[in-house]
């Protein structure tokens, strides 16, 4: 085998091996699939029963009635139409 071909094969083999090693995410201290990663907070779903309830710690963006939690880019109320529990953009 030619010397440059062997070098290319070794480089490709090294790159393939390194691709299999889980590296930490940018700015993170743990590998991607590490069981030591911090867990997300547990959400309290609130009481069960109809009508479906919203978790106590949820931020409701649309309740089917108004867009008070929304604003246009740059500020101000969005000019979208709300009717029959949906938004028409």
N, CA, C and O atoms as CSV, one atom per row, in Angstrom:
chain,resi,resn,atom,element,x,y,z
A,1,UNK,N,N,0.833,-1.169,0.000
A,1,UNK,CA,C,0.000,0.000,0.000
A,1,UNK,C,C,0.884,1.242,0.000
A,1,UNK,O,O,1.924,1.275,0.657
A,2,UNK,N,N,0.472,2.233,-0.723
A,2,UNK,CA,C,1.175,3.499,-0.795
A,2,UNK,C,C,1.148,4.182,0.579
A,2,UNK,O,O,0.184,4.039,1.331
A,3,UNK,N,N,2.216,4.924,0.896
A,3,UNK,CA,C,2.329,5.577,2.206
A,3,UNK,C,C,1.170,6.554,2.460
A,3,UNK,O,O,0.623,6.584,3.563
A,4,UNK,N,N,0.795,7.347,1.458
A,4,UNK,CA,C,-0.296,8.312,1.649
A,4,UNK,C,C,-1.636,7.592,1.832
A,4,UNK,O,O,-2.498,8.076,2.565
A,5,UNK,N,N,-1.819,6.459,1.183
A,5,UNK,CA,C,-3.063,5.690,1.345
A,5,UNK,C,C,-3.139,5.152,2.770
A,5,UNK,O,O,-4.193,5.210,3.403
A,6,UNK,N,N,-2.006,4.621,3.282
A,6,UNK,CA,C,-1.999,4.108,4.665
A,6,UNK,C,C,-2.298,5.231,5.653
A,6,UNK,O,O,-3.043,5.035,6.612
A,7,UNK,N,N,-1.719,6.407,5.419
A,7,UNK,CA,C,-1.965,7.544,6.311
A,7,UNK,C,C,-3.445,7.930,6.278
A,7,UNK,O,O,-4.029,8.220,7.323
A,8,UNK,N,N,-4.053,7.938,5.097
A,8,UNK,CA,C,-5.465,8.270,4.972
A,8,UNK,C,C,-6.348,7.227,5.661
A,8,UNK,O,O,-7.354,7.572,6.280
A,9,UNK,N,N,-5.972,5.964,5.553
A,9,UNK,CA,C,-6.739,4.897,6.209
A,9,UNK,C,C,-6.636,5.045,7.721
A,9,UNK,O,O,-7.639,4.927,8.424
A,10,UNK,N,N,-5.410,5.309,8.236
A,10,UNK,CA,C,-5.243,5.496,9.686
A,10,UNK,C,C,-6.025,6.713,10.172
A,10,UNK,O,O,-6.646,6.664,11.234
A,11,UNK,N,N,-6.002,7.799,9.410
A,11,UNK,CA,C,-6.739,9.004,9.794
A,11,UNK,C,C,-8.236,8.730,9.817
A,11,UNK,O,O,-8.930,9.162,10.737
A,12,UNK,N,N,-8.736,8.020,8.822
A,12,UNK,CA,C,-10.161,7.693,8.778
A,12,UNK,C,C,-10.542,6.779,9.930
A,12,UNK,O,O,-11.610,6.945,10.519
A,13,UNK,N,N,-9.683,5.812,10.266
A,13,UNK,CA,C,-9.961,4.906,11.379
A,13,UNK,C,C,-9.976,5.668,12.699
A,13,UNK,O,O,-10.827,5.407,13.549
A,14,UNK,N,N,-9.061,6.593,12.881
A,14,UNK,CA,C,-9.022,7.392,14.095
A,14,UNK,C,C,-10.272,8.270,14.196
A,14,UNK,O,O,-10.874,8.374,15.264
A,15,UNK,N,N,-10.662,8.901,13.080
A,15,UNK,CA,C,-11.855,9.752,13.084
A,15,UNK,C,C,-13.103,8.936,13.409
A,15,UNK,O,O,-13.968,9.400,14.151
A,16,UNK,N,N,-13.204,7.727,12.860
A,16,UNK,CA,C,-14.365,6.870,13.138
A,16,UNK,C,C,-14.395,6.447,14.599
A,16,UNK,O,O,-15.465,6.384,15.204
A,17,UNK,N,N,-13.232,6.156,15.170
A,17,UNK,CA,C,-13.164,5.770,16.576
A,17,UNK,C,C,-13.549,6.931,17.474
A,17,UNK,O,O,-14.300,6.744,18.432
A,18,UNK,N,N,-13.057,8.116,17.189
A,18,UNK,CA,C,-13.379,9.286,18.001
A,18,UNK,C,C,-14.855,9.658,17.899
A,18,UNK,O,O,-15.429,10.195,18.847
A,19,UNK,N,N,-15.466,9.376,16.758
A,19,UNK,CA,C,-16.891,9.678,16.598
A,19,UNK,C,C,-17.744,8.803,17.511
A,19,UNK,O,O,-18.860,9.187,17.858
A,20,UNK,N,N,-17.238,7.633,17.905
A,20,UNK,CA,C,-17.988,6.725,18.769
A,20,UNK,C,C,-17.849,7.063,20.248
A,20,UNK,O,O,-18.641,6.594,21.066
A,21,UNK,N,N,-16.856,7.868,20.596
A,21,UNK,CA,C,-16.636,8.235,21.998
A,21,UNK,C,C,-17.538,9.412,22.340
A,21,UNK,O,O,-17.431,10.467,21.715
A,22,UNK,N,N,-18.438,9.251,23.333
A,22,UNK,CA,C,-19.318,10.367,23.671
A,22,UNK,C,C,-18.533,11.529,24.257
A,22,UNK,O,O,-17.891,11.393,25.298
A,23,UNK,N,N,-18.587,12.647,23.598
A,23,UNK,CA,C,-17.885,13.840,24.061
A,23,UNK,C,C,-18.859,14.724,24.827
A,23,UNK,O,O,-20.059,14.699,24.554
A,24,UNK,N,N,-18.360,15.504,25.782
A,24,UNK,CA,C,-19.252,16.429,26.487
A,24,UNK,C,C,-19.843,17.451,25.525
A,24,UNK,O,O,-19.205,17.845,24.548
A,25,UNK,N,N,-21.059,17.871,25.813
A,25,UNK,CA,C,-21.683,18.931,25.026
A,25,UNK,C,C,-20.954,20.232,25.298
A,25,UNK,O,O,-20.237,20.346,26.292
A,26,UNK,N,N,-21.126,21.197,24.442
A,26,UNK,CA,C,-20.471,22.495,24.621
A,26,UNK,C,C,-20.794,23.065,25.988
A,26,UNK,O,O,-21.963,23.265,26.319
A,27,UNK,N,N,-19.785,23.325,26.774
A,27,UNK,CA,C,-19.972,23.928,28.079
A,27,UNK,C,C,-20.523,22.992,29.140
A,27,UNK,O,O,-20.856,23.448,30.234
A,28,UNK,N,N,-20.631,21.699,28.858
A,28,UNK,CA,C,-21.176,20.739,29.826
A,28,UNK,C,C,-20.045,19.903,30.410
A,28,UNK,O,O,-18.982,19.767,29.806
A,29,UNK,N,N,-20.286,19.351,31.581
A,29,UNK,CA,C,-19.260,18.574,32.265
A,29,UNK,C,C,-19.476,17.072,32.160
A,29,UNK,O,O,-18.749,16.309,32.795
A,30,UNK,N,N,-20.449,16.624,31.380
A,30,UNK,CA,C,-20.742,15.201,31.316
A,30,UNK,C,C,-20.927,14.794,29.857
A,30,UNK,O,O,-21.327,15.613,29.030
A,31,UNK,N,N,-20.639,13.534,29.537
A,31,UNK,CA,C,-20.874,13.040,28.182
A,31,UNK,C,C,-22.371,13.001,27.870
A,31,UNK,O,O,-23.206,13.083,28.771
A,32,UNK,N,N,-22.691,12.877,26.605
A,32,UNK,CA,C,-24.060,12.955,26.122
A,32,UNK,C,C,-25.000,11.981,26.824
A,32,UNK,O,O,-26.074,12.395,27.262
A,33,UNK,N,N,-24.646,10.722,26.947
A,33,UNK,CA,C,-25.545,9.717,27.511
A,33,UNK,C,C,-25.160,9.314,28.937
A,33,UNK,O,O,-25.513,8.223,29.385
A,34,UNK,N,N,-24.464,10.156,29.627
A,34,UNK,CA,C,-24.008,9.834,30.972
A,34,UNK,C,C,-25.175,9.767,31.951
A,34,UNK,O,O,-26.029,10.653,31.956
A,35,UNK,N,N,-25.220,8.711,32.791
A,35,UNK,CA,C,-26.272,8.641,33.807
A,35,UNK,C,C,-26.056,9.662,34.918
A,35,UNK,O,O,-26.937,9.851,35.758
A,36,UNK,N,N,-24.909,10.318,34.938
A,36,UNK,CA,C,-24.621,11.322,35.962
A,36,UNK,C,C,-25.156,12.710,35.593
A,36,UNK,O,O,-25.052,13.647,36.385
A,37,UNK,N,N,-25.732,12.840,34.386
A,37,UNK,CA,C,-26.294,14.133,33.978
A,37,UNK,C,C,-27.394,14.540,34.940
A,37,UNK,O,O,-28.110,13.672,35.438
A,38,UNK,N,N,-27.556,15.815,35.220
A,38,UNK,CA,C,-28.641,16.252,36.097
A,38,UNK,C,C,-29.995,15.958,35.465
A,38,UNK,O,O,-30.156,16.041,34.248
A,39,UNK,N,N,-30.947,15.620,36.292
A,39,UNK,CA,C,-32.293,15.316,35.829
A,39,UNK,C,C,-33.129,16.596,35.783
A,39,UNK,O,O,-32.912,17.505,36.585
A,40,UNK,N,N,-34.083,16.673,34.851
A,40,UNK,CA,C,-34.956,17.849,34.832
A,40,UNK,C,C,-35.854,17.860,36.057
A,40,UNK,O,O,-36.091,16.814,36.662
A,41,UNK,N,N,-36.355,19.026,36.428
A,41,UNK,CA,C,-37.212,19.087,37.611
A,41,UNK,C,C,-38.513,18.314,37.389
A,41,UNK,O,O,-39.009,18.221,36.266
A,42,UNK,N,N,-39.050,17.770,38.460
A,42,UNK,CA,C,-40.307,17.035,38.403
A,42,UNK,C,C,-41.448,18.047,38.369
A,42,UNK,O,O,-41.466,18.991,39.158
A,43,UNK,N,N,-42.392,17.852,37.462
A,43,UNK,CA,C,-43.535,18.746,37.323
A,43,UNK,C,C,-44.693,18.204,38.140
A,43,UNK,O,O,-45.027,17.023,38.049
A,44,UNK,N,N,-45.300,19.061,38.932
A,44,UNK,CA,C,-46.492,18.685,39.689
A,44,UNK,C,C,-47.686,18.843,38.759
A,44,UNK,O,O,-48.026,19.972,38.403
A,45,UNK,N,N,-48.336,17.753,38.349
A,45,UNK,CA,C,-49.416,17.857,37.381
A,45,UNK,C,C,-50.699,18.465,37.927
A,45,UNK,O,O,-51.610,18.764,37.154
A,46,UNK,N,N,-50.794,18.653,39.227
A,46,UNK,CA,C,-52.009,19.219,39.796
A,46,UNK,C,C,-53.104,18.167,39.896
A,46,UNK,O,O,-52.871,16.993,39.605
A,47,UNK,N,N,-54.289,18.580,40.302
A,47,UNK,CA,C,-55.364,17.611,40.472
A,47,UNK,C,C,-55.848,17.047,39.137
A,47,UNK,O,O,-55.815,17.728,38.111
A,48,UNK,N,N,-56.292,15.808,39.169
A,48,UNK,CA,C,-56.794,15.150,37.963
A,48,UNK,C,C,-58.289,15.387,37.835
A,48,UNK,O,O,-58.951,15.787,38.793
A,49,UNK,N,N,-58.796,15.145,36.682
A,49,UNK,CA,C,-60.231,15.212,36.468
A,49,UNK,C,C,-60.608,16.212,35.414
A,49,UNK,O,O,-59.851,17.136,35.112
A,50,UNK,N,N,-61.800,16.022,34.845
A,50,UNK,CA,C,-62.241,16.944,33.808
A,50,UNK,C,C,-62.655,18.274,34.412
A,50,UNK,O,O,-63.140,18.275,35.544
A,51,UNK,N,N,-62.504,19.374,33.759
A,51,UNK,CA,C,-61.726,19.483,32.533
A,51,UNK,C,C,-60.249,19.286,32.819
A,51,UNK,O,O,-59.806,19.418,33.960
A,52,UNK,N,N,-59.490,18.970,31.781
A,52,UNK,CA,C,-58.064,18.717,31.963
A,52,UNK,C,C,-57.427,19.907,32.655
A,52,UNK,O,O,-57.619,21.052,32.246
A,53,UNK,N,N,-56.674,19.632,33.696
A,53,UNK,CA,C,-56.052,20.713,34.447
A,53,UNK,C,C,-54.637,20.973,33.946
A,53,UNK,O,O,-54.016,20.113,33.321
A,54,UNK,N,N,-54.150,22.150,34.225
A,54,UNK,CA,C,-52.812,22.567,33.818
A,54,UNK,C,C,-51.888,22.376,35.016
A,54,UNK,O,O,-52.284,22.686,36.140
A,55,UNK,N,N,-50.668,21.875,34.812
A,55,UNK,CA,C,-49.743,21.756,35.936
A,55,UNK,C,C,-49.576,23.094,36.647
A,55,UNK,O,O,-49.595,24.151,36.016
A,56,UNK,N,N,-49.414,23.038,37.957
A,56,UNK,CA,C,-49.338,24.257,38.767
A,56,UNK,C,C,-48.179,25.162,38.372
A,56,UNK,O,O,-48.279,26.382,38.495
A,57,UNK,N,N,-47.078,24.578,37.898
A,57,UNK,CA,C,-45.915,25.387,37.564
A,57,UNK,C,C,-45.813,25.685,36.064
A,57,UNK,O,O,-44.765,26.126,35.594
A,58,UNK,N,N,-46.891,25.446,35.315
A,58,UNK,CA,C,-46.875,25.691,33.869
A,58,UNK,C,C,-47.116,27.165,33.562
A,58,UNK,O,O,-47.768,27.878,34.325
A,59,UNK,N,N,-46.581,27.597,32.441
A,59,UNK,CA,C,-46.856,28.932,31.918
A,59,UNK,C,C,-47.816,28.738,30.751
A,59,UNK,O,O,-47.426,28.186,29.722
A,60,UNK,N,N,-49.045,29.175,30.890
A,60,UNK,CA,C,-50.061,28.987,29.858
A,60,UNK,C,C,-49.898,30.086,28.808
A,60,UNK,O,O,-50.072,31.270,29.099
A,61,UNK,N,N,-49.562,29.678,27.589
A,61,UNK,CA,C,-49.373,30.644,26.514
A,61,UNK,C,C,-50.672,30.921,25.768
A,61,UNK,O,O,-50.871,32.030,25.272
A,62,UNK,N,N,-51.546,29.948,25.680
A,62,UNK,CA,C,-52.829,30.145,25.010
A,62,UNK,C,C,-53.873,29.304,25.704
A,62,UNK,O,O,-53.752,28.081,25.765
A,63,UNK,N,N,-54.897,29.952,26.227
A,63,UNK,CA,C,-55.953,29.238,26.941
A,63,UNK,C,C,-57.213,29.075,26.107
A,63,UNK,O,O,-58.237,28.628,26.624
A,64,UNK,N,N,-57.162,29.424,24.838
A,64,UNK,CA,C,-58.306,29.309,23.962
A,64,UNK,C,C,-59.166,30.558,23.925
A,64,UNK,O,O,-60.125,30.623,23.156
A,65,UNK,N,N,-58.836,31.564,24.752
A,65,UNK,CA,C,-59.666,32.770,24.813
A,65,UNK,C,C,-58.941,34.037,24.354
A,65,UNK,O,O,-59.525,34.862,23.652
A,66,UNK,N,N,-57.672,34.197,24.747
A,66,UNK,CA,C,-56.984,35.436,24.395
A,66,UNK,C,C,-55.489,35.193,24.205
A,66,UNK,O,O,-54.975,34.109,24.484
A,67,UNK,N,N,-54.812,36.224,23.728
A,67,UNK,CA,C,-53.369,36.156,23.465
A,67,UNK,C,C,-52.604,37.063,24.408
A,67,UNK,O,O,-51.606,37.667,24.014
A,68,UNK,N,N,-53.059,37.166,25.650
A,68,UNK,CA,C,-52.429,38.075,26.605
A,68,UNK,C,C,-50.987,37.681,26.934
A,68,UNK,O,O,-50.222,38.526,27.398
A,69,UNK,N,N,-50.597,36.432,26.709
A,69,UNK,CA,C,-49.225,35.992,26.987
A,69,UNK,C,C,-48.316,36.173,25.771
A,69,UNK,O,O,-47.142,35.807,25.824
A,70,UNK,N,N,-48.834,36.728,24.687
A,70,UNK,CA,C,-48.086,36.874,23.447
A,70,UNK,C,C,-47.831,38.344,23.142
A,70,UNK,O,O,-48.563,39.228,23.587
A,71,UNK,N,N,-46.767,38.582,22.363
A,71,UNK,CA,C,-46.505,39.914,21.836
A,71,UNK,C,C,-45.801,39.791,20.493
A,71,UNK,O,O,-45.153,38.785,20.206
A,72,UNK,N,N,-45.937,40.825,19.681
A,72,UNK,CA,C,-45.263,40.843,18.382
A,72,UNK,C,C,-43.774,41.032,18.592
A,72,UNK,O,O,-43.338,41.498,19.645
A,73,UNK,N,N,-42.991,40.665,17.578
A,73,UNK,CA,C,-41.569,40.957,17.617
A,73,UNK,C,C,-41.411,42.473,17.682
A,73,UNK,O,O,-41.967,43.199,16.858
A,74,UNK,N,N,-40.667,42.932,18.643
A,74,UNK,CA,C,-40.505,44.360,18.839
A,74,UNK,C,C,-41.501,44.941,19.834
A,74,UNK,O,O,-41.429,46.126,20.157
A,75,UNK,N,N,-42.441,44.112,20.331
A,75,UNK,CA,C,-43.402,44.560,21.338
A,75,UNK,C,C,-44.779,44.813,20.760
A,75,UNK,O,O,-44.950,44.918,19.545
A,76,UNK,N,N,-45.747,44.909,21.636
A,76,UNK,CA,C,-47.119,45.165,21.227
A,76,UNK,C,C,-47.922,43.885,21.085
A,76,UNK,O,O,-47.369,42.788,20.996
A,77,UNK,N,N,-49.233,44.047,21.067
A,77,UNK,CA,C,-50.130,42.896,20.957
A,77,UNK,C,C,-50.100,42.336,19.536
A,77,UNK,O,O,-50.025,43.101,18.574
A,78,UNK,N,N,-50.157,41.008,19.391
A,78,UNK,CA,C,-50.199,40.429,18.053
A,78,UNK,C,C,-51.540,40.729,17.394
A,78,UNK,O,O,-52.551,40.868,18.082
A,79,UNK,N,N,-51.556,40.826,16.097
A,79,UNK,CA,C,-52.783,41.125,15.378
A,79,UNK,C,C,-53.503,39.885,14.894
A,79,UNK,O,O,-54.184,39.928,13.870
A,80,UNK,N,N,-53.366,38.782,15.609
A,80,UNK,CA,C,-53.970,37.532,15.190
A,80,UNK,C,C,-55.412,37.461,15.659
A,80,UNK,O,O,-55.775,38.068,16.666
A,81,UNK,N,N,-56.220,36.730,14.938
A,81,UNK,CA,C,-57.622,36.555,15.273
A,81,UNK,C,C,-57.784,35.331,16.163
A,81,UNK,O,O,-57.235,34.269,15.868
A,82,UNK,N,N,-58.537,35.475,17.250
A,82,UNK,CA,C,-58.860,34.356,18.149
A,82,UNK,C,C,-60.342,34.082,18.013
A,82,UNK,O,O,-61.168,34.974,18.207
A,83,UNK,N,N,-60.684,32.829,17.674
A,83,UNK,CA,C,-62.090,32.449,17.532
A,83,UNK,C,C,-62.238,30.954,17.775
A,83,UNK,O,O,-61.416,30.161,17.318
A,84,UNK,N,N,-63.270,30.578,18.484
A,84,UNK,CA,C,-63.593,29.164,18.731
A,84,UNK,C,C,-62.397,28.373,19.253
A,84,UNK,O,O,-62.161,27.246,18.816
A,85,UNK,N,N,-61.643,28.951,20.181
A,85,UNK,CA,C,-60.509,28.312,20.854
A,85,UNK,C,C,-59.341,28.003,19.930
A,85,UNK,O,O,-58.579,27.071,20.185
A,86,UNK,N,N,-59.193,28.777,18.857
A,86,UNK,CA,C,-58.011,28.633,18.005
A,86,UNK,C,C,-57.520,30.009,17.616
A,86,UNK,O,O,-58.233,30.999,17.777
A,87,UNK,N,N,-56.301,30.075,17.103
A,87,UNK,CA,C,-55.694,31.325,16.666
A,87,UNK,C,C,-55.508,31.250,15.154
A,87,UNK,O,O,-54.993,30.262,14.632
A,88,UNK,N,N,-55.922,32.283,14.469
A,88,UNK,CA,C,-55.725,32.360,13.023
A,88,UNK,C,C,-54.655,33.393,12.753
A,88,UNK,O,O,-54.823,34.569,13.078
A,89,UNK,N,N,-53.557,32.962,12.159
A,89,UNK,CA,C,-52.412,33.835,11.901
A,89,UNK,C,C,-52.430,34.258,10.451
A,89,UNK,O,O,-51.551,35.000,10.013
